[in-house]
Amino acid sequence: MCMNDAQWVWVLMCMNDAQWVWVLMCMNDAQWVWVLMCMNDAQWVWVLMCMNDAQWVWVLMCMNDAQWVWVLMCMNDAQWVWVLMCMNDAQWVWVLMCMNDAQWVWVLMCMNDAQWVWVLMCMNDAQWVWVLMCMNDAQWVWVLMCMNDAQWVWVLMCMNDAQWVWVLMCMNDAQWVWVLMCMNDAQWVWVLMCMNDAQWVWVLMCMNDAQWVWVLMCMNDAQWVWVLMCMNDAQWVWVLMCMNDAQWVWVLMCMNDAQWVWVLMCMNDAQWVWVLMCMNDAQWVWVLMCMNDAQWVWVLMCMNDAQWVWVLMCMNDAQWVWVLMCMNDAQWVWVLMCMNDAQWVWVLMCMNDAQWVWVLMCMNDAQWVWVLMCMNDAQWVWVLMCMNDAQWVWVLMCMNDAQWVWVLMCMNDAQWVWVLMCMNDAQWVWVLMCMNDAQWVWVLMCMNDAQWVWVLMCMNDAQWVWVLMCMNDAQWVWVLMCMNDAQWVWVLMCMNDAQWVWVLMCMNDAQWVWVLMCMNDVKWVWVLMCMNDAQWVWVLMCVNDAQWVWVLMCMNDAQWVWVLICMNDAQWV
């Protein structure tokens, strides 16, 4: 001990064979105290306190065989407290509080064998509360409340062994409610409702041990429905439906050992949600939500051996960031950044055996590109490109044993096409139809190992048809026809292993023809002709193994010619 200007005391005491106390105190400007006490064979207390600018306290106490308390407090700018208490064999409390600008509290309490409460509160501008309570062996409640401008509440309740309810409510301008209910051991219902201008409902129901149904409905101007059904232990369904001009939903769920869900929803002109959840040992969630005109968040977190986090945040009207990092064996990073009102970049890279890259870039107000490539055994590519204000293409291809292709294209302001093809034993059909102003249908069918047909039809003002047929191993035909004012036809035919013909014709005012012919293994001709005011011709010919000619001519006011001729092995013009 020191009784002068320093006035500090250091005390180390031992009361019996086990009950001992260790104390370190400082009474001057530092004024800090470190205390370690033990009251009996098990009931002991460990305390670390600091009384100066840091002003923090760390306390570990044990009141009996199990009843112990762990407390960490900070009284300075951070002002946070971490408390872990146990009142009996199971009844314990865990509290984390922050008294500064954040002013939030995290509390985990257990009142009996199962009745426990978990609370997270924020007392500043956000003023939100997260509460998890359990009233008996299974009946527990989870509540998330926000008392500021948002004023929303998230509640999860369980009324018996399995019958529980999950509710998310918003009491401000949005006024929406999210409810999850379970009516028996397996038959449960998940409902999401919105009571304001949107007036939409989200329902998830389970009718028996495995046969479950997931339904998402919107009852306002959007009027869209999202349905996912599972008929056995593993068989899952992927459904994409569009019930109005643009609002469509994409859902892929699997309820077997993996038990994960992938959801992409569009609530209005821009607000859409993408959710991927896994309910097994991994316990991770992937969520992308849009809360207003632009500010949306995408979060994917994994709290197990993988230890990786995926976060997408929006900082203002456009500037948002999407980051996914993995610190384990995979060592890959997914980053999406926005550098101004529109120019943003999305990059996902994997540096291990998979070696694949996912990139999304925006070059100006609309022109952006999204690319995902895999350089390993799978050899597949996912590409999303935007060529102008609306025309963009999204392509995913796989070059391995499966040999399938996934393509999403947009031809104009709204008419877009999504195609997935499989060239093997599966012989399946994928159809995407749009019943709004565009009224177009896209059908992909496979009739046998190779003979398949691809059809795209438009039943509105355009009235055009796109057909792709395969008659044998090589001889196939591709036809694109338009039955309106344009009246043009696009035909691709194959007559044998090499001799094939490609024809594009227009029968209206334009009257132009595009022809591609092959006369033998090498000698082939490509011709493009226009018979209207433009009167131009494009010809590509091959005369032998090396001597070939390429000609492009224009017979109108432009009068220009493009010719490429080869006279021998090297001398060409």
C-alpha positions in Angstrom: 0.0 0.0 0.0 1.1 3.6 -0.6 -0.6 6.5 1.3 1.1 9.5 -0.4 0.4 11.2 -3.7 0.3 7.8 -5.4 -2.2 6.4 -2.8 -2.3 2.9 -4.3 -2.9 -0.4 -2.7 -1.9 -3.9 -3.7 -3.3 -6.7 -1.7 -2.9 -10.5 -2.0 -4.8 -12.5 0.6 -5.6 -16.2 1.1 -8.3 -17.1 3.6 -8.0 -21.0 3.7 -6.8 -23.9 1.7 -8.8 -22.8 -1.3 -10.7 -19.6 -0.3 -8.3 -16.9 -1.2 -8.5 -13.3 -2.5 -6.1 -11.4 -4.7 -6.6 -7.7 -5.0 -4.6 -5.0 -6.8 -5.8 -1.4 -6.4 -4.5 2.0 -7.5 -5.9 5.2 -5.8 -4.2 7.9 -7.9 -4.9 9.2 -11.3 -4.9 5.7 -12.6 -7.4 4.4 -10.0 -7.7 0.9 -11.1 -8.5 -2.3 -9.2 -7.8 -5.9 -10.0 -9.5 -8.4 -7.7 -9.5 -12.2 -7.7 -11.5 -13.9 -5.0 -12.5 -17.6 -4.2 -15.1 -18.2 -1.5 -15.2 -22.0 -1.4 -14.4 -25.1 -3.4 -16.2 -23.8 -6.5 -17.8 -20.5 -5.6 -15.2 -18.0 -6.6 -15.1 -14.5 -8.1 -12.7 -12.9 -10.5 -12.9 -9.1 -10.8 -10.9 -6.7 -13.0 -11.8 -3.0 -12.7 -10.3 0.2 -14.1 -11.4 3.6 -12.7 -9.6 6.0 -15.0 -10.3 7.1 -18.5 -10.9 3.5 -19.6 -13.2 2.7 -16.6 -13.9 -0.9 -17.4 -14.6 -3.9 -15.2 -14.3 -7.6 -15.8 -15.9 -9.8 -13.3 -16.2 -13.6 -13.2 -18.2 -15.0 -10.3 -19.5 -18.4 -9.3 -22.1 -18.6 -6.5 -22.5 -22.4 -6.4 -21.8 -25.4 -8.5 -23.3 -23.8 -11.6 -24.6 -20.3 -10.6 -21.8 -18.0 -11.9 -21.7 -14.5 -13.4 -19.2 -13.1 -16.0 -19.3 -9.3 -16.5 -17.2 -7.0 -18.7 -18.0 -3.3 -18.5 -16.5 -0.2 -20.1 -17.4 3.2 -18.7 -15.6 5.5 -21.2 -16.5 6.5 -24.8 -17.4 2.9 -25.6 -19.4 2.3 -22.4 -20.3 -1.3 -23.0 -21.1 -4.2 -20.6 -20.9 -7.9 -21.2 -22.5 -10.0 -18.5 -23.0 -13.8 -18.3 -24.9 -15.0 -15.2 -26.2 -18.4 -14.2 -28.9 -18.6 -11.4 -29.2 -22.4 -11.1 -28.6 -25.5 -13.2 -29.9 -23.8 -16.3 -31.2 -20.4 -15.5 -28.5 -18.0 -16.7 -28.3 -14.5 -18.2 -25.9 -13.1 -20.8 -26.0 -9.3 -21.2 -24.1 -7.0 -23.6 -24.8 -3.3 -23.2 -23.4 -0.2 -25.0 -24.1 3.2 -23.4 -22.5 5.5 -26.0 -23.8 6.7 -29.3 -24.8 3.1 -30.2 -26.6 2.5 -26.8 -27.5 -1.1 -27.5 -28.0 -4.1 -25.1 -27.7 -7.8 -25.7 -29.2 -10.0 -23.1 -29.6 -13.8 -22.9 -31.5 -15.0 -19.9 -32.8 -18.5 -18.8 -35.5 -18.6 -16.1 -35.8 -22.4 -15.8 -34.8 -25.5 -17.6 -35.8 -24.0 -21.0 -37.5 -20.6 -20.3 -34.8 -18.0 -21.4 -34.8 -14.6 -22.9 -32.4 -13.0 -25.5 -32.7 -9.2 -25.9 -30.8 -6.8 -28.2 -31.8 -3.1 -27.7 -30.6 0.1 -29.3 -31.4 3.4 -27.5 -30.1 5.9 -30.1 -31.5 7.0 -33.4 -32.2 3.4 -34.4 -33.9 2.5 -31.1 -34.5 -1.1 -31.9 -34.9 -4.1 -29.6 -34.2 -7.8 -30.3 -35.7 -10.1 -27.7 -35.8 -13.9 -27.6 -37.9 -15.4 -24.7 -38.9 -18.9 -23.8 -41.9 -19.4 -21.4 -41.7 -23.2 -21.0 -40.1 -26.3 -22.5 -40.8 -25.1 -26.0 -43.0 -22.1 -25.9 -40.7 -19.2 -26.6 -40.9 -15.7 -28.2 -38.4 -13.8 -30.3 -39.1 -10.1 -30.7 -37.3 -7.4 -32.7 -38.7 -3.9 -32.3 -37.7 -0.5 -33.7 -39.0 2.6 -31.9 -37.8 5.4 -34.3 -39.0 6.4 -37.8 -39.1 2.8 -38.9 -41.1 1.5 -35.8 -41.1 -2.1 -36.7 -41.3 -5.3 -34.6 -40.1 -8.8 -35.2 -41.7 -11.5 -33.0 -41.1 -15.2 -32.8 -43.4 -17.1 -30.5 -43.9 -20.8 -29.7 -47.2 -21.8 -28.1 -46.5 -25.5 -27.4 -44.0 -28.2 -28.3 -44.1 -27.4 -32.0 -46.8 -24.8 -32.6 -45.0 -21.5 -32.8 -45.4 -18.2 -34.5 -42.9 -15.8 -36.0 -44.1 -12.2 -36.6 -42.4 -9.2 -38.2 -44.5 -6.0 -38.1 -43.8 -2.4 -39.2 -45.9 0.4 -37.7 -44.8 3.3 -39.9 -45.5 4.2 -43.5 -44.7 0.7 -44.5 -47.0 -1.1 -42.1 -46.1 -4.6 -42.9 -46.3 -7.9 -41.0 -44.2 -11.1 -41.2 -45.7 -14.1 -39.5 -44.4 -17.7 -39.2 -46.8 -20.1 -37.5 -46.6 -23.9 -36.8 -49.8 -25.8 -36.2 -48.4 -29.2 -35.2 -45.3 -31.3 -35.3 -44.7 -30.8 -39.0 -47.6 -28.9 -40.5 -46.6 -25.3 -40.2 -47.4 -22.1 -42.0 -45.1 -19.1 -42.7 -47.0 -15.9 -43.6 -45.6 -12.5 -44.7 -48.2 -9.8 -45.0 -48.0 -6.1 -45.9 -51.0 -3.9 -44.8 -50.2 -0.6 -46.7 -50.1 0.3 -50.4 -48.2 -2.9 -51.2 -50.7 -5.2 -49.5 -48.8 -8.5 -50.1 -48.8 -11.8 -48.3 -46.1 -14.4 -48.0 -47.2 -17.9 -46.8 -45.2 -21.1 -46.2 -47.1 -24.2 -45.3 -46.2 -27.8 -44.6 -49.0 -30.4 -44.9 -47.1 -33.5 -43.6 -43.7 -34.8 -42.7 -42.2 -34.0 -46.1 -44.9 -32.7 -48.4 -44.7 -29.0 -47.9 -45.8 -25.9 -49.9 -44.2 -22.5 -49.9 -46.4 -19.7 -51.3 -45.6 -16.0 -51.8 -48.6 -13.8 -52.9 -48.9 -10.1 -53.6 -52.5 -8.7 -53.5 -51.9 -5.1 -54.9 -51.0 -3.8 -58.4 -48.3 -6.4 -58.7 -50.5 -9.5 -58.0 -47.9 -12.1 -58.1 -47.6 -15.6 -56.6 -44.6 -17.7 -55.6 -45.1 -21.4 -55.0 -42.6 -24.1 -54.1 -43.7 -27.6 -53.4 -41.8 -30.7 -52.3 -43.4 -34.2 -52.8 -40.8 -36.4 -51.1 -37.6 -36.5 -49.1 -35.3 -35.1 -51.7 -37.3 -34.1 -54.8 -37.4 -30.3 -54.8 -38.9 -27.9 -57.2 -37.6 -24.7 -58.8 -40.3 -22.3 -59.8 -40.2 -18.9 -61.6 -43.5 -17.1 -62.2 -44.4 -13.7 -63.5 -47.9 -12.4 -62.9 -47.7 -8.9 -64.2 -45.5 -6.6 -66.4 -42.2 -7.3 -64.7 -42.5 -8.6 -61.1 -41.2 -12.1 -61.2 -39.9 -14.6 -58.6 -37.3 -17.3 -58.8 -37.3 -19.9 -56.0 -35.1 -23.0 -55.5 -35.5 -25.0 -52.3 -34.3 -28.4 -51.0 -35.8 -29.9 -47.8 -33.5 -32.9 -47.4 -30.3 -33.3 -45.5 -29.1 -29.9 -46.8 -32.4 -28.1 -46.0 -31.6 -24.9 -47.7 -33.6 -22.3 -49.6 -32.7 -19.9 -52.3 -35.2 -17.2 -53.0 -35.2 -14.2 -55.4 -38.3 -12.0 -55.2 -39.3 -8.7 -56.8 -41.8 -6.6 -54.8 -42.2 -3.6 -57.2 -40.3 -1.7 -59.8 -37.0 -2.3 -58.0 -37.4 -3.8 -54.6 -36.5 -7.5 -54.8 -35.3 -10.0 -52.3 -32.8 -12.9 -52.7 -32.6 -15.4 -49.8 -30.6 -18.6 -49.4 -30.9 -20.4 -46.1 -29.4 -23.6 -44.8 -31.0 -25.3 -41.7 -28.4 -28.1 -41.1 -25.0 -28.3 -39.4 -23.7 -25.3 -41.4 -26.6 -23.0 -40.2 -25.9 -20.2 -42.6 -28.2 -17.6 -44.2 -28.0 -15.7 -47.5 -30.4 -12.7 -47.6 -30.7 -9.9 -50.1 -33.4 -7.4 -49.3 -34.3 -4.0 -50.7 -35.9 -1.6 -48.2 -36.7 1.4 -50.5 -35.9 2.8 -53.8 -32.3 1.8 -53.7 -31.1 1.0 -50.2 -31.0 -2.8 -49.9 -28.8 -5.3 -48.1 -27.5 -8.7 -49.0 -26.0 -10.8 -46.1 -24.6 -14.3 -46.1 -23.0 -15.5 -42.9 -21.6 -18.9 -41.8 -20.8 -19.4 -38.1 -19.2 -22.9 -38.3 -15.9 -24.3 -39.4 -16.0 -22.3 -42.7 -16.1 -18.9 -40.9 -17.0 -16.7 -43.8 -19.3 -13.7 -44.3 -21.1 -12.3 -47.3 -22.5 -8.8 -46.9 -24.1 -6.4 -49.4 -24.9 -2.9 -48.1 -26.3 0.2 -49.7 -24.9 3.5 -48.3 -27.1 6.0 -50.3 -29.2 6.2 -53.4 -26.8 4.1 -55.4 -23.4 3.6 -53.6 -23.5 0.2 -52.1 -21.0 -2.5 -51.4 -21.3 -6.3 -51.6 -18.5 -8.4 -50.0 -18.1 -12.1 -49.4 -14.9 -13.4 -48.0 -13.8 -16.9 -47.0 -10.8 -17.4 -44.7 -10.5 -21.2 -44.8 -9.3 -23.7 -47.4 -11.4 -22.3 -50.1 -9.8 -18.8 -49.9 -12.2 -16.9 -52.2 -13.6 -13.5 -52.2 -16.8 -12.0 -53.6 -16.9 -8.2 -53.7 -19.5 -5.9 -55.2 -18.7 -2.2 -55.1 -20.5 0.8 -56.5 -18.3 3.8 -57.4 -21.0 6.4 -58.3 -24.6 6.6 -59.3 -24.3 3.6 -61.6 -20.7 2.5 -62.2 -20.3 -0.5 -59.8 -18.3 -3.7 -59.9 -19.1 -7.2 -58.6 -16.2 -9.7 -58.3 -16.1 -13.2 -56.9 -12.9 -15.1 -57.2 -11.7 -18.5 -56.0 -8.0 -19.3 -55.8 -8.1 -23.0 -55.1 -9.1 -26.1 -57.1 -12.2 -24.5 -58.4 -10.5 -21.5 -59.9 -13.5 -19.6 -61.0 -14.3 -15.9 -61.2 -17.6 -14.0 -61.0 -17.5 -10.4 -62.1 -20.2 -7.8 -62.5 -19.2 -4.4 -64.0 -21.1 -1.3 -65.0 -19.5 0.8 -67.7 -22.0 3.7 -67.7 -25.6 4.4 -66.9 -26.8 1.0 -68.1 -24.1 -0.9 -69.9 -22.8 -3.4 -67.3 -21.5 -7.0 -67.5 -21.8 -9.9 -65.1 -19.4 -12.8 -65.7 -18.9 -16.0 -63.7 -16.3 -18.5 -65.1 -15.0 -21.9 -63.8 -11.7 -23.2 -65.1 -11.8 -26.7 -63.6 -13.6 -30.0 -64.5 -17.0 -28.3 -64.7 -15.9 -25.7 -67.3 -19.0 -23.5 -67.1 -19.5 -19.8 -67.7 -22.1 -17.4 -66.4 -22.3 -14.1 -68.3 -24.7 -11.2 -67.9 -24.2 -8.4 -70.4 -26.1 -5.2 -71.0 -25.6 -3.7 -74.5 -27.8 -0.6 -74.2 -30.6 0.8 -72.1 -32.4 -2.6 -72.0 -30.8 -5.2 -74.3 -28.8 -7.5 -72.0 -27.9 -11.1 -72.0 -27.2 -13.6 -69.1 -25.6 -16.9 -70.1 -24.5 -19.9 -67.9 -22.9 -22.8 -69.8 -21.5 -26.1 -68.6 -19.1 -28.0 -70.9 -18.7 -31.3 -69.0 -20.6 -34.5 -68.8 -23.9 -32.7 -68.3 -23.4 -30.4 -71.4 -26.1 -27.9 -70.5 -26.6 -24.3 -71.2 -28.4 -21.6 -69.2 -29.2 -18.4 -71.0 -31.2 -15.3 -70.1 -31.5 -12.7 -72.8 -33.4 -9.4 -73.1 -34.4 -8.4 -76.6 -36.0 -5.0 -75.9 -37.5 -2.9 -73.1 -39.2 -5.9 -71.5 -39.0 -9.0 -73.7 -36.3 -11.3 -72.3 -35.6 -15.0 -72.6 -34.2 -17.5 -70.1 -33.1 -20.9 -71.4 -31.5 -24.0 -69.8 -30.6 -26.8 -72.2 -29.4 -30.3 -71.5 -27.9 -32.5 -74.4 -27.7 -35.8 -72.6 -30.0 -38.6 -71.4 -32.3 -36.2 -69.5 -34.5 -35.1 -72.5 -36.3 -32.3 -70.6 -38.1 -29.1 -71.5 -37.9 -25.7 -69.9 -40.5 -23.1 -70.8 -40.6 -19.4 -70.0 -43.7 -17.5 -71.0 -44.7 -13.9 -70.7 -48.4 -13.0 -70.8 -48.3 -9.2 -70.7 -47.9 -6.7 -73.5 -45.1 -8.8 -75.1 -47.0 -12.2 -75.0 -44.1 -14.4 -75.9 -43.3 -18.0 -75.2 -39.9 -19.7 -75.1 -39.9 -23.5 -75.2 -36.9 -25.9 -75.1 -37.6 -29.6 -75.7 -35.4 -32.6 -76.0 -36.9 -35.6 -78.0 -34.1 -38.1 -77.6 -30.3 -38.2 -77.1 -29.7 -35.4 -79.7 -32.9 -34.6 -81.6 -34.3 -31.6 -79.7 -36.4 -28.5 -80.5 -36.1 -25.0 -79.3 -39.0 -22.6 -79.9 -39.5 -18.9 -79.2 -42.9 -17.4 -80.1 -44.4 -13.9 -79.8 -48.1 -13.5 -80.1 -48.4 -9.7 -80.0 -47.7 -7.0 -82.6 -44.5 -8.7 -83.5 -45.9 -12.2 -84.2 -42.6 -13.9 -84.7 -41.4 -17.5 -84.1 -38.0 -18.9 -83.4 -37.5 -22.6 -83.9 -34.4 -24.8 -83.4 -34.7 -28.5 -84.5 -32.2 -31.3 -84.7 -33.0 -34.2 -87.1 -30.0 -36.5 -86.4 -26.5 -36.4 -85.1 -25.6 -33.4 -87.2 -28.4 -32.5 -89.7 -30.4 -29.9 -87.8 -32.4 -26.8 -88.7 -32.8 -23.5 -87.0 -35.7 -21.3 -88.1 -36.7 -17.7 -87.0 -39.8 -16.3 -88.6 -41.7 -13.0 -88.2 -45.3 -12.9 -89.4 -46.1 -9.1 -89.0 -45.1 -6.1 -91.0 -41.5 -7.3 -91.1 -42.3 -10.8 -92.5 -38.8 -12.2 -92.3 -37.5 -15.7 -91.9 -34.2 -17.0 -90.5 -33.3 -20.6 -91.3 -30.3 -22.7 -90.4 -30.1 -26.2 -92.0 -27.5 -28.9 -92.1 -27.6 -31.4 -95.0 -24.7 -33.7 -93.9 -21.6 -33.7 -91.8 -20.4 -30.4 -93.3 -22.7 -29.2 -96.1 -25.2 -26.8 -94.3 -27.1 -23.7 -95.2 -28.1 -20.7 -93.1 -30.7 -18.3 -94.6 -32.2 -15.0 -93.3 -34.9 -13.5 -95.5 -37.1 -10.4 -95.2 -40.3 -10.2 -97.3 -41.4 -6.6 -96.6 -40.2 -3.2 -97.8 -36.7 -4.1 -96.8 -36.6 -7.4 -99.0 -33.2 -8.6 -97.9 -31.8 -12.1 -97.7 -29.0 -13.6 -95.6 -27.7 -17.0 -96.8 -24.9 -19.2 -95.5 -24.0 -22.3 -97.5 -21.3 -24.9 -97.3 -20.4 -26.9 -100.5 -17.9 -29.4 -99.1 -15.4 -29.8 -96.2 -13.9 -26.3 -96.8 -15.4 -24.6 -99.8 -18.3 -22.7 -98.4 -20.2 -19.4 -99.2 -21.8 -16.9 -97.0 -24.1 -14.3 -98.7 -26.1 -11.4 -97.3 -28.2 -9.4 -99.8 -30.6 -6.5 -99.5 -33.0 -5.8 -102.4 -34.5 -2.4 -101.3 -33.3 1.2 -101.4 -30.1 0.1 -99.7 -29.2 -2.6 -102.3 -26.2 -4.1 -100.6 -24.6 -7.6 -100.8 -22.3 -9.4 -98.4 -20.6 -12.5 -99.8 -18.1 -14.9 -98.2 -16.7 -17.7 -100.4 -14.0 -20.3 -100.1 -12.5 -21.7 -103.3 -10.1 -24.4 -102.0 -7.9 -25.3 -99.0 -6.2 -21.9 -99.1 -7.4 -19.9 -102.0 -10.6 -18.2 -100.7 -12.4 -14.9 -101.3 -14.3 -12.8 -98.9 -16.4 -10.0 -100.5 -18.6 -7.3 -99.0 -20.3 -4.8 -101.4 -22.7 -1.9 -101.1 -24.6 -0.8 -104.2 -26.4 2.4 -102.9 -25.2 5.9 -102.2 -22.4 4.5 -100.0 -21.0 2.3 -102.8 -18.3 0.5 -100.8 -16.7 -2.9 -101.3 -14.8 -5.1 -98.9 -12.8 -8.0 -100.6 -10.3 -10.5 -99.2 -8.7 -12.8 -101.7 -5.9 -15.4 -101.3 -3.9 -16.5 -104.5 -1.6 -19.2 -102.9 -0.2 -20.5 -99.7 1.1 -17.1 -98.7 0.4 -14.3 -101.2 -3.0 -13.0 -100.5 -4.8 -9.7 -100.9 
